[in-house]
Amino acid sequence: MKDKPTITFRLGDDFYDKLDAFTDRFLKDGLELFAKEFASIDAFRQRALDDPDDRADASFRRNPIEMYLLEAVYYRVMEQVNREAFNRAKDTVLILPDCMSLMMDRCKRERTPHGKICMRCVPNCQINKIMQIADRYHLEGYFSKRALTEQLANIKKDKPSLAVIGISCILTLASGMRSAKEAGVPSRGVFLNFTGCEHWADHPFPTETAVDRVQAILEEKYGLPDSTS
């Protein structure tokens, strides 16, 4: 007698009714809860609707407020799902966004086979501060490449047991975590506190993140850093 196939899920007749009700409640409660944080999104999107349609990032800039909420929750779910595998991996690298460089186009970063690295040129640059924390754990950090899956796959050739911490904005962090999953790398992440790159500002300016959250992720995995480093 052949074994019956395992069914992963089975939708009932009321599935879509329940999904509609849950989604409506999720959006209503979420947008109310994060009203302060998301207060400027609708106005920005309205301005973006006037972008030329051939602008490369036009559709990205026109994302409705609901997508910000969805991507934020997607990130948080992936954080929980990835946590055990992330902490179990031997090595960790940090993937850093260009927009956090205090020197912006004048940043002294240098190219390596796995991506550009911070040269610690400005003491109060947040990239420098994060890398000072990474140094105490003897970890490497690289500026993000557009082909993130390929970048992580190349790093993994040297570090087979690899995990990654990414820093990015609400609309790109979860997608970066999905790219890491494609590369077979468990990920965690921290959001930028605000946006300042060319996608969002006519005159780009340096962004920031919650550096203490980066440190907390590393302390959870490795404990307190080596104070002699």
Secondary structure, DSSP 8 states (H G I E B T S, - for coil): -------S----TTHHHHHHHHHHHHHHHHHHHTTTTTTTHHHHHHHHTTS-TT-TTHHHHT--HHHHHHHHHHHHHHHHHHHHHHHHSSEEEEEE-GGG-TTGGG---B--TT--B-----TT-HHHHHHHHHHHTT-EEEE--SSHHHHHHHHHHH-SSEEEEEEE-HHHHHHHHHHHHHTT--EEEEEBSS--STTT-SS-----B-HHHHHHHHHHHH-S--TT-
